[in-house]
């Protein structure tokens, strides 16, 4: 399914999901998705047409030319219809006398061209669909009157024969932008009141759903296929024609992509959808004239029941009846929007000229006349594109989540910084307190030491002074004692002298003089003793003064200690106050951070629901990935068969096996692609590519399988390369040692190598060298088949031949022949054929000269030695490569020397393909050296 949007100037995208309606159908209806128009364009379709009945069902009648049976009769009365195209009238002749005239919006003669029918009937409806309105083009008439020719003719060989369906598709595809708009189709048939899907034959009896609010009818189970160009549409229609029942021309058909329009605010992504129903109704003849027998009678009954119900609805609408019996059949339910609804409708009524079918012709004309009375109310419908809205919301959630995480990290960082600052401040305060205490203790110790030293010094001085005084005092005491002893001795002597004098007073008057002298000495000694006592008193007074001075010094030191302690306490108090202020400021900042934290928590809580919703959505995607893994596990048995799709060739040499797959395998592949496409849309390519780098081997394997299957579609290849998928695949080839990784990765690279620009990117990134390295390390046939297929695709680009040879791609291709596996050899032969064909074309155009690069790597010798040993398909590739090498005259000597002349002769005679035989003969006849060797 493709996506589309309008020009960049328009802010609203237009998308739609086609839904089919009806069974037993052979018509195709494209669904268009374009950007929503501006409000000025969102007006009823009647404003776009100058005709006053622009909303009325427009009816045109077309007369079929006479067939061989009618021409055989040749009588004039056999024709019951007379056309008056200039008056847009028709006369229906019952006989030569009775006729009735009817007027239509357009009357086409039997010579009217398909182009004119389209431009008059369908082109206005298609243009209305391109503007955003629903449209219906319907063909009604008897079997054999040209309904299918008018509506469903493919005309692939003759464009002038194309019917309305093909021309409408061409008109739509040429009017839209291939880069932005989207077109998809459904193809349904209504058979026995059962809606069948011809795009998905396994779907039977698709239910019809009705919106209870809007009343819109849809078929949600119908398959929807997006188309990109007319060639794609032709391929689908041809496949559908092969699948249809042989009785398809007797069946009713509808197909409907839906569309609507509502006004929403400008900031929501809107989608404008329109649908075009192209309906080829079954024949309206009676059963007795249809030639039906057996089971076909039952089919005819259901057909007539559906057409009768449709006729009743048209009659009721033409008569403005309050009740419209749209529920009588599935056909009327599906076409409810076309008659009396919101679609612009054109009806082509086809009739035959033969009078034998007068009643059927008359009934058909009356059907058209009643349809002309129906007026539809045409409306636009806009809807919100929930997919884009979801992606937008997802991006916003991711952005908010990242911003929230970023803010949270900033808050945490700031908090950590503040905590760190607080811790540093606390440590600084503690250090300051410790330093202050240490300084105080140190100062106290210093002061104490100084005081103690001073006291000790003064004490020593006082002690020395006291000691001197004591020594002097002792000396004085000693002298006093000595004097006392002398006095005592003198007293004794005096007493003795007195006694002697008393005894001999009369005898010794001489001694009176000595006694007088002794008394004088005694007085002198007493005066000296008094002087010594005075000195002792002075020394005692000095000692007392020294003791009082020491006490005063102690008091002065104590006061100095108290004053210094007070000053230190004041400084400590001041520092403490400063630190307390800083702590208070930090507490206030912490309080502010706590409040901001609470605000952030509030924001986190408000965004938590969005994040939770995103988690649930991601969980759903993970569940789907698990389902994909389970599906891949169940289909491992078919992997080797389905992987041949990975090695398609641009030249088309390897595409036939894929087209001719059995039906069941094709259905399995279709289901697998549908599952992978669904997961791809929901998960997104970047997420899938990121899984390639997972550390889990199982996840890598399944991610590579998903990328390989996505790379099989051309539309995904460029995106895979842009998203880095190619780099991841080449990295896996280089680093992984797992055989499964090598096999699937080589297949993915092979699919990417089908795109010309990707081939150059692969070679520039060393892809050929990595593939050659893998080929040299493994003997697994499946892995070698994928590697050979990838190199074979690269061989199809002549600009890369020299680089491919230098990276060892050609030698690696030949080296894989060692396996002997037929599939590997087939890819080797295909690669050589691609290389030789492109090289021959470049040489013939004059862009390069010289021997073939294949011959330099020994390919020619290998082909001559093994050309007859392979299977028929492989042999055709070898023969084609040999013929292209023979076209280059610079290869003549090598071909003759290797015995290639015999091989050329064999190819010219025995090859299974005529073009190969002719190419071999041309090479032999155009080269004189070859002719000489043959002769």
Order of alpha helices (4+ residues) and beta strands (2+ residues): beta-beta-alpha-beta-beta-beta-beta-alpha-alpha-beta-alpha-alpha-beta-beta-beta-beta-beta-alpha-beta-alpha-alpha-alpha-beta-alpha-beta-alpha-alpha-alpha-alpha-alpha-alpha-alpha-alpha-alpha-alpha-alpha-alpha-alpha-alpha-alpha-alpha-alpha-alpha-alpha-alpha-alpha-alpha-alpha
